[in-house]
Amino acid sequence: MYGLPLLMAANAIEYVPMLKQKIASDALLLKLRERNDIEEHPTTLPIPSDCFHEPKNALFDPEIPRLNPEHKSQSPFLSFWDYHEAYCNFTTTPTEVAEKLLEQLKKSQRMSWVRFVADDILEQAKQSTERYKQNAFRSQMDGCFMSVKEEVDIQGLETKVGTCFINDGRPAEKDATLVRKLRNAGVIIVGSAVMNELGWDTFSVNPNTGIPKNPYKPTHSCGGSSGGSGGCVAGGLFPVSIGADGGGSVRIPSAFCGLYGLKTTHSRVSAHGGATLDPSLGSYGPLAATADDMTLAYTIISGPDKNDVNTWLQPPVSLQNYDRYRDLSDITIGVFPGWGQQMLEPAIHDRYELLKEQLLTLGARITEIEIPDIDLVETGEYRTFALNVIAIPVINVSSYLFFFIKKTKQAHTVTICSEMFSYASRFSDNHTKFLPHTRLMAATASVLDGRDYVRAQQVRTRMMNHLRHLFEDQQIDLILSPTTALVAPEIPAKAYSHGMSNAKLTIRSMVYCMLANLTGIPAVNVPVGFHPENGMPIGMQFMAKWWDEALLCRIAKTCELSISGVERKHPPSEHWFANGLLPMTNK
């Protein structure tokens, strides 16, 4: 084409509906969309993996550290300490506890925390019992029971990522790396914990599995997307559950359920054997009853993995200064005043101020910081045709755009929606089997294109440079913020049949979490008490520089043992399932 015909073609492709789609299809630009068999994690650094070089003297299965019992966590919850000491003293065995736990799992079904239960729990417990008899336990967590979010492969169980159809009849043939590491430490894998469908929200409203109920108030959310993990730990079934965090999905349920929750540095924990939902943002980490449980679980699942080259770049896992929790004179904590404007809940603000005062008494230095361009990270306002789309009996999101992002420059939102849409589009033939909320999100994400995604990654680079300046040049050790801008909300009864979409609540739950995911830094939630009116837990977040989970574990331990005025209590007895698991305990 030349001249006027070329001009006419350019006008047509810009203004005639579907013409650009047709031409792109004919040019095979959309051909890769048909390749639903491509499941590898994406490579964002185009250098062959053998150029990374396998770490010299790398310990792919390093010796598991032992925590010092003289400094053990004090908690109303059962900890690995309680199990380990009971087994070492032979007051009970893993087999006896497993038999009791199976009964408690049946009773807890009404709480919708665990989706699939392994059929070899008693066999795992028998092997642990034998190890204790021979004084050959593998770690201090040998014989402890744990669930894992159902986007992670557990051999023999279907990895359904919250859906009603993915991997139907196709159980995982082998464990994900982190599950294998847990088993090598003697942990008894109970089963898969309930999650949001595809992890695409923060409240775990999932009619496919039942909505996980918060044990402090069962009508309220456990958070998400690792909601089942939060519920089963807060409800006393396990001291730890493993979650995944692409936009706060470990920290939000930890805050809503009054737990410790660690979002690890990106690629600190191997992604091998996990679903590729949000591969450049997500990381795995523990939700735990105590700081010690969180810390020990973290050290078990972390480290390099031959099957995930991205893990080769990390420094050794360390617990440096973990027991130095009474003295913070070597720590500088940054607080960003701009986040205070989003602290709409007075009770959260009060807890935030109390924690700052307590940290000062321990010798920490607290200084105000600036985080330039933070508006490029956090999700923008949402305009919707139906802002609160709740329990719509019939919904066709492929025909109607229910909401769109007002500020598509918001880098985290663009990245996570693009990556999750890429995963969801593999199942386009079954898209109507997704829940309405997932379909709504997928339809929204479908308007994004390569410009949006590339620009978002450019923002990622900018924000990483800003944080590097804070951590290295300004020598900030930790950044403190609330974990969420709200406490666990009540789930309306009408959401139980077809689900819920509430953009305002989603934004308020994620607003402080997204920076860590976009930039890859680690972050931890610590429980700081309860709302004085509705009794729901409140959490605070600390962020640290890349690979410095040791400092986050230390500050979590500090908040647990050295901060006064922070109440911890387990849920009411009717929603508490730890009673009777161990002898001679009043927890």
C-alpha angles and dihedrals in degrees: 000000000000138000118342096005088055091051091048091050091051091052092046096051090051098047110023109091115246094359094110089049090053095049093046089051093049089050089055091240089132096045095104090061087072093057100091090161093074105101105150120124109257122256111227096174105060097213121115113258093237088065089064089063120217106273112267112252088357114180103216089179102026125185110279112242122240119227119225112254090207088070100036124150119270112215145145086233127084110260133192084258090066093050095042095049092046090052094045091049091046092231086133140351135231088251093056091047091047091056091052092044092055088058091049090049089058091050091048095054090098087064093059096220103131121045105183126022121206115242095218100061093117091048091051089049092049091055091049090049090055092050092054091048088056093042087240102121113158099224141341086273094057107129095018117130123232142173126211128211110261096244087075121080117250112182111253096016129096114249096218099161090218096305132119095230117024111111091001106175091001109102117189112273094211141009124270112250094258091051090050090051091051091051090049087057090053096255114154109230108217101181148278124320123225118258142175111282103276087348089274100148141024105246104060093230095167120158089184091071105014121266113279108245121223106239091216090059116358094207089062130081124265088210125241170009085304090042098139090051091054094047098049093050095044089046092057101247094118136008091225140021126184117235137175125235124203098147106003098311094142097035099044096055089042089055094044092048101040097249142129112256129181124201102196128215111279108275094008085115119043116255092202109127096019128113114262094237101136103354100174094046108032129091134169127241145151130272105204145179093228139020090249093053091049093047098047093045089050093054091049097053098038132085139068122324126198089220096055114052092189089070091060092076096064127103118239118292108257139184094195113172091356093147093047093096102132096060124054097165090122093055130091115194122199123211122192112217092202091070091059090074089063093050094101096158110081093205091058091049091051092052090047092054092045092052092050091052092050093048090053091054088056090056101262119146114228120198135172115248138188123229104197119214093012087145087068091061107042122076116267130230117291126225114198142181085215108016095182103039101182127171097337106182094212123023130166106191092171088068102037130047101218096188141352135203110262092202107037088178089079098115103202094048093048092048098047094043091048093049095044091046089052089055094044093048090065086074098046092133088062099035093124088061090066117094116264092253092054091048090049092051093046092051090050093048091049090074091064118095140185093284091060094047096046092046089051090054089051088055088050089058091049094050093047088054091050091052093046087055091051096047099039109025099032092033095227109168100187138014115214126205139138111276093227136008092231141033122245106304126219115259111229115238091236090064094067097080104046105003137246142273117193111162095184093056092044091054092048091050094050104035097101096035105059099074093065093050096048094048098036097235120143123252137182136205118216123190113241104179137281140302107266093224110035099023096231121144123261124209136197127206133221122191125196138184121282115297094006098118087133090071092047091051089049094051090047089053089048092053090048099049108019107036114089127207095039113124121210121186135154121242124274115294094253089063097036117095103178096086112115097009091109128028122244099017129120095198 
